[in-house]
Amino acid sequence: MTMRFVVTGTDTNIGKTVFSAALADALGAAYWKPVQSGLSGETDSQTVQRLGRIPPERIFPEAWRLKTPASPHVAARIAQVRIDPEALSPPSVESPLVIEGAGGVLVPLTQSQVFADVFARWQIPVILCARTELGTINHTLLSLEALRRRSIPVFGVAFIGNEQTDTLEIIPQLGNVTCLGRLPLLAPLTPCALRQAFQIHFDISCFQKGLL
């Protein structure tokens, strides 16, 4: 039995890479980003390796590396390649594994398939990362509906941002979902600060339930 999680989000740039780094660090997990769009700066894999202090051998190479920072289907078209969603298969590993999607739940990989379609095939528990800011209730509940419509197992929601008590209460209630915790915005964002914040705001024992 291997502990595996898919980390996705309600949108892009909400902090799911930082959360993935913290989770991989806490679990002693390997990390895989199936599709990376945008190569001009630090990639998500490099960020996770740095912030989570993950050994290089536990960072699996991306299946597709696309130069343009855009939706994968657009970045692939610009690169004149075609992503084959059916070819995306989680790496075999004995350690726990954290898989990070691109952008939100319904980000297109091709003209006909979105990331959620791949998650449905994998049937790996999904952790949905959500902002705590205004608008997150609608975005999070819609994302949960999209996941459940495809019968994707939802492990819980991880909030990222400043504390908003009402938001952290209403989403689990209306969405019938577990609130895993809230990762505050960190300045400066360092490996030590991230590890400490995760230990304070999340109960690592609850992730032990995600065995597949």
N, C-alpha and C positions, 0 to 999 in steps of 0.2 A: 504494500500500500504506500503510494507516494503522495505527499501533500502538494497539491497544485492549485494555483489560483490564476484567473485572468483578471487583470486590472484594466478597467475601461473608465470612461468619463461621460459626463453630460455634455461636454464641449471640449475644445482644444485649449491648451495653456491654462489648465485649472490646477495643475500640481500633481498629476497622477504619476509622473516620472519621479518626483521627489518622494511621493508615497511609496512607489515601487522600490526605491532604494532603501527606504526605512524598513519596509516589510522584508525584503530580501536579506537585509542585515540581521534583523531580529530572528528570522527563521533559519539562518545559515543556508539560504536558498541560492540556486542558480537563477539566471535571468535570461529571458529571450524576448527580443522585439522583432516580430516577424517582418514588418515593413517599416523602413525608415525613410521618410520624405524630408529632404533638406540635409545637406552635408557640408554647408559652409562653415558651421561652428561646431561646438561640441555636440555629438549625437546623444540620443537618449541612453544608449548602451554605455557610452563613456561617462555620462552624468551619473548613472546608477553605479558604475564601477567606482567612481571617485567618492560620491557621497555615502554609498553603502559600504565602502571599503571591501568590495567583492573581489576575490582573486580572479585574475584574467581567465583561468581555466573554467570558471563558473559563469562566464559571459558567453552565450552562444551567438554566433554570427547571424546577422539578419538574412532572411531569405531573399529580400529585395532591398537594395540601397538606391534610392532615387535622389537625384541632385536637387530638384526643385522643391522648395518648401510649400507644398500645396496638398490638396486631397490626393491620396494615392492614385486614383484613377486618372487624375489630371497629370500628376508628376510622371506616371508611367507613359502616358501618351506623348508627353514632351520628350521623354527619353527614348521613345519609339520601341517600347517593350510592352508586353502584356502580362499582368499579374495573373497567375493561375491559382485561384482560391483553393481548389481541390488539392493542390500540391502542398499547402500549408499544413504541416503536421508537427505537433509539439515534440521537441527532442526527448529522447529516452535518457533519463538521468536518475540516479539513485537518491540524490538529495532532493529536498523540496524545490519547487520550480515556480517562479513568478513570470507570467507572460503579460506583456503590456501591449494593448491595442494602440491604434493611431486615432487621435481625436476622440470623437464621440461614438456612441453605440452604432449609429447608422451612417458612419463615414463610408463612402463607396470605395470598393477595391477595383471594381470594373463597372461597366455600364449596366450590369444586371445583378451584381451581388454587393452586399455591404458587410462590414465586419461582423455584425450580429449573425449573419448567415453562417459564418465560419464558427462562431461561438456555439451555435446550435448543433453543429456537427460534432464539435469536441465534447460537449456536455461536461465542461470543467466549471466548477463554481466561480461565479463572477463577483468581483468587488467593484461597486460603482462609486467612483470618486465624484464629489459634488462640491461646488462652492457653498459658502454660507451667505453670500451676498444676495441682494434683491434679484428676484427672477429665478432663483434656484429651485423653488418649490415646483413651479410649472415644469422646468427642464428635467428635474429629477423624476417626477411622477410620470412624465411622458417616456423617459428612458426606461423606467421600470416596466411600463406597459409594453414597450417594444421588445424587451427581453423576454417577458412572460408570454407574449403572443407567439414566440418561437420556442417556448418550453425550455428556456435556458435557466439552469439553476442559479438563483441569486443568493449569494452568501451574505451580503449586507452592503450598507452604504458607509463610506468613509468621507467625512466632511473635511474640507480644507479651508482655513480662513479664520477670521475673528469670531468669537463666540456670539451666536444669535440663538438664544434659548428657544424662542418660539419656533424657529425653523427646524432646530434639532428635535423638537417634539412632534410637530405636525407631519413631517415627512414619514417617519416610521409608522405613525398612526394611520395616515391615509394610504400610504404605500404598502402597508403590511410587511415591513422590512425591518431587519435589525440594524440599529445604529451601532457601528463598530467603534466609533470614537471620532475625535476631531483633531486634526493636525494643524496647529497654529502656524501663522506666517512667521518665518524666522529671519531675523536680521542681526548679525550675519548668518547666512546659511552655511554651516560647516558640518562635517561628518559627526563631530562630537555633539553639537547642538541638536542635530536631527535624531541621533540615537537617544539622547536624553528625552527629547520631546515625545518620541514614540513610546518610550517606556512609561512616561507619565500619563499619556492620554489614551493609550490602548492597552487592553488586557491580552497579552500574547497567548494566553492559554485558550482563548476563544477561537483562535485560528487553527488549533489542533483538530477541530471538528471537520476541517476541509480536506478530508482524505478521500482520494479516488485512485 
